[in-house]
């Protein structure tokens, strides 16, 4: 049997620290709370934790504006609290990877404060400066990408907010300082990094202007008013053209190789996963990133068998072409997008589809990543009070709708609530008490708690319900761990013309497993002709089958059934 690295076989769970568990009762999640919930994650079957940014930050961008790379945000606790969390996670055989923001810092980081103080200080060239804006580049969040700093009478570049100035990675001193920060956490024992906004690190060195005949605010207004297919196609083209010169600049591959060499200094198979879907950033499969996310799988309005087949065909072909074969990384949700229960539901069969999609991520070839709360079916929380929004981008959007488009404030608030990333970052539901058990009754959490916590969408209620989504996740995870072919096996689609169900094999020389995921409310009578295999020994069925062995020539598939069977 093929021996894989820990990061190839582990199930990862993303924790958004601010919203996971409030251990000190101040309305904000923290390391004390996370540590107290490690047994929950262990019981769930989690083997790897991805921790969203925990560093000190002014929180203009929810922690992705870092003011100190070698410390812990005070609201989350202390460095000692982090060390205790890490030790307790490792004691339970769970690995921990951190969220590493390479492209930019906070404008309150000491590096930037020194850099903007004058043109001749030691860090004067640590960021991207210009006497006048050299082009018409836009910040992807809001407005111009160049902001004036009166201290040095120059403009600095920022792909994101003005509070997030871009580092000048062409300066060797910047690299050395960041590698020192990387080693700081590796020395403490962390097991790797998720790399934020990977593609933005190097922009076009020629600073070539974009060719879109409008600025970002105008493009947003055009996006709001576009009605015809031609207008919508033009909007899509303009969005790409506006930012294409600000992504994927030269030197990025060399930088990833350098970071990989830093990681490889350490034992224990430390790993890197990039916030990007570009397989090129895996290098030859063994000299850049270990993983990149399969984002194309989730970039669709509806998960269908046809979409999955197309995605797998394209990703598998590209991974297999790497000189050292690449490994897939599958997910359907994270802190930046709508929760999968909401996003991929149809309004009628949301619960059923959530179960089928969970099985999809757990049975495809590759490393599965889950986002905290999806295992209990947490849904988007639409915040319609603009004063409670914490996502700066949403606040700007609301103001733009009201002030620029003259949208009624109530409608603008609804639309801002639907687009904001706050909707999927609300606190975890631990029980059916006030605040979902996240914070004490008399404490207002940092974001409103979805009131549906009282409707069974919480850990406590689902723990005691054998038919709950939580227990469904646990059963699926156990089956995956107990079935080698689902972890290390190859992938082969079968019944490739079906529009209703997705069927495929996972196989090793010792074991062949059939997975069938029914994406429809229809029952199907299936026949499989699989080279001498005649019997399906049922390992898992969401339909509660009474028989353990069934014929492959007469296999009934229930509505929205997930079927996993070992073939003989």
N, C-alpha and C positions, 0 to 999 in steps of 0.2 A: 504493500500500500504506500502511496505517495506521502512523504512527510512534509508538512507545511509549517510555516512560521506561525507564531501565536496570533499575529494580526490578520492572518488569512482565515483562521478558524474561529476567532472570537466573534461574539455578538456585542456590538457597541451600542451604548446608550448615551445620548447627548443630554447633559444637564445644563439648563439655563440657571445659573446660581441665584440670581435675584428672585426667581419665582419657584424654586424647587422646595425648600423647606426652611422655615423661619425658626431658628433654634433659640434666639434670645428675645423673641416677642416684640420686635420693633417694626414689623410689617414688611421686612426685607429678608429674603433668603440669605443664608450664610453657611460657613463651613461647619459650624456646630450642627446645624440642621441636616446638612448633607451627610455628615458622619453618622448621625443617628439613623439615617435611612439606608445605610449600606447593607444591612441585613435584608431589607426589602428587595434591593437590587440583586443580592446574592440568591434569594429565594426565587426571584423572577428568572434567573439563569443568565444574568449579564456577566460578561467577562472583560469588557473594556468600557471605560468611561471617557467620553469627550466632554471636557469642561469648557464652556464658553468663557470669555475673558473674565478673569478674577483680579486683574491688576488695578491699582489706583487710577481713577479716571474722573474727569468732570462730568462724564455721562451725557455729553451732547449727542453721542451715538451709542448709547446703551453699553458702554464699556469698550467699544472699538476705537476710542480715542484715548490712548494709553499715556499716562503721565509719569509712570515709573515701571519699567519692565522687570524689576527685581524685588517686588513687594506685593502685598495683598491689599486690596481695597479695604479701608477701615470698616465699612459697613458689612463686609463679609467676615471680619475677624482679624487675626494676626498671622504672621508667618508661622508662628508656632501652631496655630489652628490648622493651617494648611498642611504642615508636616504631619500632624496627628491624623488628619484625613487621609493623606497619602499612605501612611503606615497602616492604618486600619483597612484601607482598600487592598493593599498588597497582602495583608494578613488573610484576606478572604479570596486571594488569588485573582483579584481584579486589577487590570492595568489601567493607567491614567494617562491621557494625552491632553495637552493644553492647547488653547487657541492662540496662535502666534500672529500678531498684526505686524507685517513687515513693511507695507507700503508707506505708512505715515505714522506720526505720533499725534498726541494732543498738542495744541498750541500752548498748553501750560507745562509741557515737558521741559525740564531744565535745558535740554539740548536746544530746543527752539528758542527759549527765552534768551539764551546766550547768542544764538545765531542771528536773531533779529536785532540785537543790541547795537551792532555796528557792522561795517563792511570788512573789518580787519581783525575780528576776534578769532580765536582758535577754531570755532565751529561755524565760521561765516559761510563755508561751502558745504554744510551738512544738509542743506535743503535746496530747493530749486528756486533761484532768484533771477529777476530780470529788472532792468531799469524801467521799462514800460511793458505792458502786456504784449508779448511777441506774436500772439495769435488770437483767434476767437474761440478758443477752447472753453467748454462749459464744465462746471461742476455737476456730477451726475445727480446730486441732491437738490441744488438750487443755485441758479445764477452763474456768474462768470467764475472761471477756474483760477483767476488771478486776483489776489487781494493785496491792497496797499498796506505796507508797514512803515509808518512815519519815522520810526527809530532809525532806519537806514535808508529811507527815501527810495525804497524799491518794492517790487511786487513779488509775492511768493505763490507758487503753484500748489493747488490742492484738487485732486480728482474728486474727493468727497466734500465734506463741509469745509468752510473756511477755518473752522476749529481743528481741522485735521490736515496740517501741512505735509506734503509729500517729502520723504527723505530723498537725498541725492545718493543713490546707490552706486554711482560711478566714483564716489569718493571712498577710497580704501578704509579710511578711519571710521566711516559709518558701518561698513561691514564688520570691522573688528569689534566695534562697540556692541553691535547686535549679536554677533557670535558669542561675545562674553555673556550676554543676557541668556542666550540659548543654553550655554554651558552651565549657568547658574542653576537652572531648574533641572537639567540633566544630572548635575552633581547631587541634587537633592533626591534623585531617583525617579523622576517622571519618565514615562515610557515612550514619549514622542510628541508630535505636534500636528495639529490641523492648521494649515496655512491659509490665512484669510486673504481674500481679494488678490490671489496670486498674479493674475494677469496684468494688474495695474502697476507693478513695481517699476517697470521700465516703460517710459513713453517714447514716442518717436523722437530721436535725437535732433532731427531737423526742425522740430516743433511746427510741423506742417499744419496750416489751418484746415478746419473742416469746410466742406462745401455746401452745407445745408443753408438755405436762404432765410434762416430765422434763428433766434436764440432759444435757449431751453424753455423759458416761460412761454414764448410764442408756440413752440412745438407742443408743449403741454396743452395749450388752448386748442391747437389744431387737433390733437389727439382726442380731446373732449368732444369736439364738434364733428369729427370725421364720420360720415354716414355711409357713403358708397363703398363698394369693394375696391375701387380705384384709389379713393382717398385713404382707406385703411392700409392698402399696400404701400402707398407713398409714406404714410406715417411710419410703418415698419422700416422702410428703407432709410428714412431720415434719422431714426433713432440709431441705426447701425452706423451711418455715415458720420453722425455728429461725434461719436466717441471712438471710432476705429483707430485714430492716430494716438489715442491715449492708452491703448492696450497692447500687450504682447511685444514690446520693443525688444531690440537685440540685447544680448547678454543674459537673458533670463535663464537659458539653459545652463550657461556657465555658473550662474549664481546657485541654481538648484544643485548642481554637481558639488559646488563648494559646501553648501549646507549639508548635503548628504555625507560628505567626508567628515564634517563635524559630528554628525549623528553616529557615524560608523566608528568613531573613536571609542564609543562606549559599548560595553557588553550588554547582553540581554535583548538583542534584536530591536533596538529602538526604531521607531517608524515615523514616516511622514505621509500625511494625506492632504492633498491640495483641494481648496475650494475652486475647482475648475473641472470641466468635463473633457479637457483636451488631453488625450492619451500621449501626445508628444512630450508632455511634461514628466512622463515616466522614463524618458531617455531610452536606453537600450533594455529597460526592464530591470536594471540592477545598479544604475548609477545616478539616478535623479530621485523622483518621488516613488514611494512604494505603492501608493494608491492615488487615484483621482475619482471623484464621485461620478456615478452614472446619472448625471442630471437629465439627459435626454429622456430617461424613463419616466420622470415626473413632469416633464414639460409638455403636458397635454391636458386638454380640458376633460378627457375621459380616458380611463384605463380600459383598453380593449385587447382581446387576444391578438388582433392584427397589429396593434401598436407594439405590444410586447415582443412579438416575433420579429418585427422589423428592427426594434431596438437591439435585441439579442444578436441578431444576424450581423448587424453593423459593428457592435462593440466587440463581439467575439472575434470577428475577422481582424480587427485592428489590434487587439491584444495579442492574438496569436502571431502576428507579423513581427512583433518585437524580437530582437535577437535573443534576449532572455524573456521567455513568455510572461506576459503581464497578467495581473490578477484583477478581477472586477471588484467593484465597490458599489453596493446597491442601497438606495434609500428612496422614500417617497415624501419625506418631510424634514423640516428643520426650523430654526428660529426666524427665518426670513420669509416663510411662505405660509399659506393657509394650512391649517391642520388637515391631515388626510381624511378624517371622518367627514369634515365639511367639504373639502376640495373635491374629493372623488366620490361623494355620495350623489344620488340622483333625486333626493327629496322623498323617496318612497322606500328604497331598500338600502338606506345608509348603513344600518347595522350589518347587514349581510355583506355588502361590498367592503366594509372595513375589515371583516374577517378574511375575505378572499385576498385582499391586498396585503394583509399581514403575512399570509401564507406565501404570497408571491415573493416578497423580500427575503423570507426565510428559506426558500427552497431553490431560488436561482443560484447559479454558480457565482461565488464571490462573497465578500464580507458584508453582512447586513448592518446598517445603522438605523437606530430608532430614536425618536425625539421624545423627551419626557412628557408623559401624559397620554400618548397615543395608545398605550396598552390598556387604558381604562375608557377610551373613546372620548377624550376631551374634544370639544368643538371650539370653533372660533367664537370669541366674545366681542360683539360689536359695541364699542364704546361711543355713545352719541353725545356725550358731554365733552366738548373740546378742552375744558379745563383739566380733565382727567387723562388726556393723552400725554404720553411720555416720549413718544417717537417724534423727534423734531421734524422729520420729513412730513409726517402727517399734519403737524401743526402748520407748517408752511403751505401744504396743500389746501387745508381748510381756509387759510387767509387768502390764498390765491383765488379760490372759488368765489369767495364772498366779495373780495375787493377788485379782482380783475374781470371775473365773468358775471358779477352781479347775481350769483346764485343765492336763493333764500338760505339764511343761516341754518335752519333746521335741516334742509336738504343737504347743504354742504357738510354739516356735522355727520349725517348718515353716510355720505360718500367718503368722508375722511376716515370714519370708523371702519368702513369696509376695506379701504386700501392700506390702512396702517399695519405695521408689523406688531403693534401692541396686541392685536386681536388673537395672536397665537402665542403670546408671551405671558399670559395671565397666570396667576398662581396655581400650583398643583393642588388637586383635590385629594386630601387624605382621609376625610371622613365626612359625615353629614351634619356636623356641628357648624356653627357660624363661621364664616370665612373658609368653609371647606376644610377646617382643621389646619389651615396654613399658618394663621396667626391667631392670637387670643381674640376673644369676642370683642373687647373694647378697643382694639387696634385696627386702624384702617390700613390694609395692605397697599403696597406701592402702586399696584394696578387693581382695578375692580376684579373680584372673583366672579366667575360665571355662576349665576344662580342655579344652573342645572346640577350643581354638586349634590343638591338635596333630592335629586331624581334617580339616585343610584349610580351616578357618574362620579364615583369616589372609590378609593382603595379599600376602605373598611367594608363597605357593603358588598363589593365585588369579591373580596377575599372569601366571604362566607357563602357566596352563590356559585355552585359548581358550574352553572351555565353562563357565567359572566364572561365578558371579553377578556378580563385579566386572566382568568383561569384558562381560557382558550389560548392566550399567548403562552402561558406556562406549559400547557400540553404540547403545543407546537415546538417550543424550544427544546423540550425534553426529547421529542421524536427526532429533531434535527441532531441533537448531541448523541443519540443512541444509534444513529443511522449513518455509517461512514460515507456512503455514496452521496448523501446530501451535503456533506462538508467538503470532501476532497474529490468527489466524482466529476467526470466530464458531463457535458450537456448536449442533448440532442432533441430537437423538436419532433413531435409526431402529430398526425392529423392536422397538417398545416393549413388546410382550407377552412377549418371551422371558424365561424364568426362568433359563436356563443361561448366556447370554452377553449382554454389554452392547455395543451397536453405536451409533456416532455419527459425525457428520461434523464436521470442522473445515474452514472454508472462508474464502477471500478472493475478490475478483473474479477473481483470476488463477489460483487453485488450489483444488481440492477434494480432501480427504483423508478416507478411510474408516478408522476404527479399530474393530476388533472384539476384545473381550477375553472369552475363554472361561473361565468360572469352574467348569467341570465337566470330569470325565474322559471325557465323551461326545464323539464326533465329530458334526458337523452338516453337512448339505448346505444351503447358503444361496442365496437368490435375492434380489437387490436390484433394485428398479425406481426408478431415480434420474434422472428427467428428462433423458433423452438420454445419460446416462453408461452405457457398455457394458463398458468394460475397466478392470480393476484392475491398475495397475502396482505391483508389490510393492516397498515401501521397506524393510520389516522384517517378518520372520516368525520366531517362536521355534521353528517346526516345521522349519526348514531347507528351505524349498521350492526345488525345482530350476527351476521356471518363473518368469520375471519378469513375465509378463503372463497374467492369467487373466480369464475371463468373469464378469461380475457376475451372470449368470443361472445359473451352475453353479460356485459357490465352495465348496470343501470347507474345513471348519474343524476342525483337530485338537484333541485333548484338551489343555486348558489353553493353547491357542495364543493368542499375541498377534500380531495381524495389522495392519499399517499399510500402506495402499496409496493411491497417487495415482490419481484417477479421470479417465478420458478417454472 
